Amino acid sequence: MTSTETTARLMIGTNLAAEMVAKAAERAKKLQDETGVQPCLAAVLVGDDPASATYVRMKQNRSKKAGIASRSVILPAETTTEELVAELTKLSNDPEVHGILLQHPVPAQIDERAAFEAINPAKDVDGVTMHAFAAMAFGEPGFRSCTPGGIIRLLEAYDVPLEGAHAVVIGRSPILGKPVGMLLLASNATVTYTHSRTRDLADIVRTADIVVAAVGKANFVRGDWLKPGAVVIDAGYNEGNVGDVHFEEAAQVASLITPVPGGVGPMTISLLLEQTVDAAERLR
């Protein structure tokens, strides 16, 4: 097989995400027509990181298309944990705000976990609080972490059988690696958590029917790590539009693979908007 040949079918998130946003827009319009309440998403950005600022603008543009009001709170880079917590508490108590998004990562001087926990769980549409993680782990009602939740929706849309499948998650962040494992477990997959310090990592990955790469290192997962026919979900995004999986190599081995960009990313934003409408309906 030459380096230009591929066996994998692409798992494109763009069209599915557009369908989700369209349905969210219908629900948002119905809610506003019936009650006068327009769902509102507040995005909080600390500092002036260009990538984060671009991402927040993208979410605001998508919100507008979905009939969701957006509010931006831009705080200086030197903001303290206490100041950020105060701002998030204010938004949590604002009846006109239905969803709150804290753009991460935040500057180093801020206790990110303390900031996340200042978000009212009823408005945690990004699924970043401990309450949200507990709900995912115990199968209770609550908002899903958006990227993990989007990954599950993508797997379902492509009819990937999860029950009984061995899923290997590479990464253990509290808003991606850990919750996606919980959601896969809830779908009756057998889940192995791994990370960059796991011994014999490649050997473990070769046993996987489903691989979720969320380690934050460009081209970290190589093609010869994969079992032929594996389903590969690349949840990484690195400089230069590069994922955590070496795409060219992996596409020669996998049966299904997400591209970067255009795979997991659109699903993340669409689920955020969907859950904002959910929150508005519940808080009505």
C-alpha positions as CSV (number, residue, x, y, z in Angstrom):
1,M,0.0,0.0,0.0
2,T,1.4,3.4,-1.0
3,S,1.4,6.5,1.2
4,T,-1.4,8.0,-0.9
5,E,-3.9,5.1,-0.5
6,T,-6.5,5.2,2.2
7,T,-9.0,2.7,3.5
8,A,-10.8,4.9,6.0
9,R,-14.1,6.6,5.5
10,L,-14.2,10.2,6.8
11,M,-16.4,11.0,9.8
12,I,-17.5,14.5,8.9
13,G,-19.1,16.5,11.6
14,T,-20.1,19.5,9.6
15,N,-23.4,18.3,8.1
16,L,-24.6,16.7,11.3
17,A,-23.7,19.8,13.3
18,A,-25.7,22.0,10.9
19,E,-28.7,19.8,11.4
20,M,-28.3,20.1,15.2
21,V,-28.1,23.9,15.0
22,A,-31.1,24.0,12.7
23,K,-33.2,22.0,15.1
24,A,-31.9,24.2,18.0
25,A,-33.0,27.3,16.1
26,E,-36.5,25.9,15.6
27,R,-36.8,25.2,19.3
28,A,-35.4,28.7,20.2
29,K,-37.9,30.4,18.0
30,K,-40.8,28.4,19.4
31,L,-39.7,29.3,22.9
32,Q,-39.4,32.9,22.1
33,D,-42.8,33.0,20.2
34,E,-44.6,31.2,23.1
35,T,-43.0,32.9,26.1
36,G,-41.0,35.9,24.9
37,V,-37.8,34.3,26.2
38,Q,-34.8,34.2,23.9
39,P,-32.1,31.7,24.9
40,C,-29.0,33.6,25.9
41,L,-25.4,32.3,26.0
42,A,-22.8,34.3,27.9
43,A,-19.2,33.8,26.9
44,V,-16.4,34.8,29.3
45,L,-12.9,35.4,27.9
46,V,-10.0,36.2,30.2
47,G,-7.0,37.9,28.4
48,D,-6.4,38.4,24.7
49,D,-5.3,35.0,23.4
50,P,-5.9,35.3,19.6
51,A,-7.1,31.6,19.2
52,S,-9.5,31.9,22.2
53,A,-10.9,35.2,20.9
54,T,-11.4,33.7,17.5
55,Y,-13.2,30.7,19.0
56,V,-15.5,32.9,21.0
57,R,-16.4,34.9,18.0
58,M,-17.1,31.7,16.1
59,K,-19.5,30.6,18.8
60,Q,-21.2,34.0,18.8
61,N,-21.8,33.8,15.1
62,R,-23.2,30.3,15.3
63,S,-25.4,31.5,18.2
64,K,-26.9,34.2,16.0
65,K,-27.7,31.7,13.3
66,A,-29.5,29.5,15.9
67,G,-31.6,32.4,17.2
68,I,-29.6,32.5,20.5
69,A,-28.6,35.8,22.0
70,S,-25.0,36.1,22.9
71,R,-23.3,38.1,25.6
72,S,-19.6,38.7,25.8
73,V,-17.6,39.4,28.9
74,I,-14.0,40.2,28.2
75,L,-11.7,40.4,31.2
76,P,-8.1,41.6,31.3
77,A,-5.3,39.0,31.4
78,E,-4.3,40.0,34.9
79,T,-7.8,39.1,36.3
80,T,-7.6,37.2,39.6
81,T,-9.5,34.0,40.5
82,E,-11.7,36.0,42.9
83,E,-12.6,38.6,40.2
84,L,-13.4,35.9,37.7
85,V,-15.5,33.9,40.2
86,A,-17.4,37.1,41.0
87,E,-18.2,37.7,37.3
88,L,-19.3,34.1,36.8
89,T,-21.5,34.3,40.0
90,K,-23.1,37.4,38.6
91,L,-24.0,35.7,35.4
92,S,-25.2,32.6,37.3
93,N,-27.7,34.9,39.1
94,D,-28.8,36.8,36.0
95,P,-32.2,35.5,35.0
96,E,-31.7,36.7,31.4
97,V,-28.6,34.4,31.0
98,H,-29.4,30.7,30.3
99,G,-26.0,29.3,29.5
100,I,-22.5,30.2,30.6
101,L,-19.2,29.4,28.7
102,L,-15.8,30.1,30.3
103,Q,-13.3,30.0,27.4
104,H,-10.4,27.9,28.5
105,P,-7.5,27.7,29.1
106,V,-7.4,30.7,31.4
107,P,-4.3,32.5,32.5
108,A,-1.9,30.7,34.8
109,Q,-2.7,32.7,37.9
110,I,-6.3,31.6,37.9
111,D,-7.6,28.5,39.6
112,E,-9.6,27.1,36.7
113,R,-11.5,24.6,38.7
114,A,-12.6,27.2,41.2
115,A,-13.8,29.3,38.3
116,F,-15.7,26.4,36.7
117,E,-17.4,25.6,40.0
118,A,-18.7,29.2,40.2
119,I,-21.0,28.4,37.3
120,N,-24.5,27.4,38.2
121,P,-25.0,23.8,37.1
122,A,-28.3,24.7,35.6
123,K,-26.4,27.0,33.3
124,D,-23.3,24.9,32.7
125,V,-24.1,24.2,29.1
126,D,-20.4,23.5,28.4
127,G,-20.5,20.6,30.9
128,V,-17.4,21.6,32.9
129,T,-18.5,21.5,36.5
130,M,-18.0,18.6,38.9
131,H,-21.8,18.3,38.9
132,A,-21.9,17.7,35.2
133,F,-19.1,15.1,35.4
134,A,-21.0,13.3,38.2
135,A,-24.2,13.3,36.1
136,M,-22.3,11.8,33.1
137,A,-20.6,9.2,35.4
138,F,-23.8,8.1,37.1
139,G,-26.1,8.4,34.1
140,E,-28.2,11.1,35.7
141,P,-29.8,14.2,33.9
142,G,-27.4,17.0,33.3
143,F,-25.4,18.7,30.6
144,R,-22.7,16.8,28.8
145,S,-19.2,18.1,28.3
146,C,-19.6,19.4,24.7
147,T,-16.7,17.7,23.0
148,P,-17.3,14.3,24.6
149,G,-21.0,14.6,24.0
150,G,-20.4,15.6,20.4
151,I,-18.1,12.6,19.9
152,I,-20.9,10.2,21.1
153,R,-23.4,11.8,18.7
154,L,-20.9,11.5,15.8
155,L,-20.3,7.8,16.6
156,E,-24.1,7.2,16.7
157,A,-24.6,9.0,13.4
158,Y,-22.1,6.8,11.7
159,D,-23.7,3.7,13.3
160,V,-20.5,2.7,15.1
161,P,-21.4,-0.2,17.4
162,L,-20.4,0.8,21.0
163,E,-21.9,-2.1,23.0
164,G,-19.1,-4.6,23.7
165,A,-16.5,-2.6,21.8
166,H,-13.1,-1.9,23.4
167,A,-12.5,1.9,23.4
168,V,-9.1,3.3,24.3
169,V,-9.1,6.9,25.4
170,I,-5.7,8.7,25.2
171,G,-5.9,11.6,27.5
172,R,-7.4,12.3,31.0
173,S,-8.5,15.9,31.1
174,P,-11.5,16.6,33.2
175,I,-13.5,18.1,30.3
176,L,-12.5,15.7,27.5
177,G,-10.7,12.5,28.3
178,K,-12.4,11.5,31.5
179,P,-16.0,12.4,30.5
180,V,-15.8,10.8,27.1
181,G,-14.8,7.6,28.8
182,M,-17.8,7.8,31.1
183,L,-20.1,8.3,28.1
184,L,-18.6,5.4,26.3
185,L,-19.0,3.3,29.4
186,A,-22.7,4.3,29.6
187,S,-23.1,3.0,26.0
188,N,-21.8,-0.4,27.2
189,A,-18.3,-0.1,25.7
190,T,-15.3,-1.4,27.6
191,V,-13.1,1.6,28.3
192,T,-9.3,1.8,28.9
193,Y,-7.9,5.1,29.9
194,T,-4.4,5.9,28.8
195,H,-2.2,9.0,28.6
196,S,1.2,10.2,27.4
197,R,2.9,8.4,30.4
198,T,1.2,5.0,29.9
199,R,3.7,2.2,29.5
200,D,3.5,0.3,26.2
201,L,0.9,2.7,25.0
202,A,1.1,1.7,21.4
203,D,0.5,-2.0,22.3
204,I,-2.6,-1.0,24.3
205,V,-3.9,1.2,21.4
206,R,-3.5,-1.8,19.0
207,T,-6.2,-3.7,21.0
208,A,-8.8,-0.9,20.5
209,D,-11.9,-1.1,18.3
210,I,-12.4,2.7,19.0
211,V,-9.5,5.1,19.6
212,V,-10.2,8.6,21.1
213,A,-7.1,10.8,20.9
214,A,-7.3,13.7,23.3
215,V,-3.7,14.1,24.5
216,G,-2.9,17.5,23.0
217,K,0.2,16.5,21.1
218,A,0.4,16.9,17.3
219,N,0.6,13.6,15.3
220,F,1.1,11.7,18.5
221,V,-0.8,8.6,17.5
222,R,0.9,6.8,14.6
223,G,-0.7,4.5,12.0
224,D,1.2,1.4,13.2
225,W,-0.4,1.8,16.6
226,L,-3.8,0.9,15.2
227,K,-5.6,-2.3,14.7
228,P,-6.8,-2.7,11.1
229,G,-10.4,-1.4,10.9
230,A,-10.3,0.6,14.1
231,V,-12.5,3.7,14.4
232,V,-10.4,6.7,15.1
233,I,-11.7,9.9,16.8
234,D,-9.2,12.7,16.7
235,A,-10.2,15.2,19.4
236,G,-6.9,17.1,19.2
237,Y,-6.3,20.5,17.6
238,N,-2.8,21.8,17.4
239,E,-1.1,24.6,15.5
240,G,-1.4,24.4,11.8
241,N,-4.8,22.5,11.8
242,V,-3.1,19.3,13.0
243,G,-4.7,16.8,15.2
244,D,-3.3,14.3,17.7
245,V,-3.4,11.5,15.1
246,H,-1.0,11.3,12.2
247,F,-3.9,11.4,9.7
248,E,-2.1,10.1,6.6
249,E,-0.8,7.0,8.4
250,A,-4.0,6.3,10.3
251,A,-6.2,6.7,7.3
252,Q,-4.4,3.7,5.7
253,V,-5.4,1.4,8.6
254,A,-8.6,2.7,10.1
255,S,-12.2,2.0,8.9
256,L,-13.5,5.4,10.0
257,I,-11.5,8.5,11.0
258,T,-12.4,12.1,11.9
259,P,-10.5,14.8,9.9
260,V,-9.0,17.9,11.6
261,P,-10.7,20.3,11.1
262,G,-14.2,19.4,10.2
263,G,-14.7,16.3,12.4
264,V,-15.2,16.7,16.1
265,G,-14.9,20.6,16.2
266,P,-18.3,21.4,14.6
267,M,-20.0,18.9,16.9
268,T,-18.7,20.6,20.0
269,I,-20.2,24.0,19.1
270,S,-23.5,22.6,17.9
271,L,-24.0,20.7,21.2
272,L,-23.1,23.8,23.1
273,L,-26.0,25.7,21.3
274,E,-28.4,22.7,21.7
275,Q,-27.7,22.6,25.4
276,T,-28.2,26.4,25.7
277,V,-31.7,26.0,24.3
278,D,-32.2,23.0,26.7
279,A,-31.2,25.3,29.6
280,A,-33.5,28.1,28.5
281,E,-36.5,25.7,28.3
282,R,-35.7,24.3,31.8
283,L,-35.1,27.7,33.4
284,R,-38.3,29.1,31.8
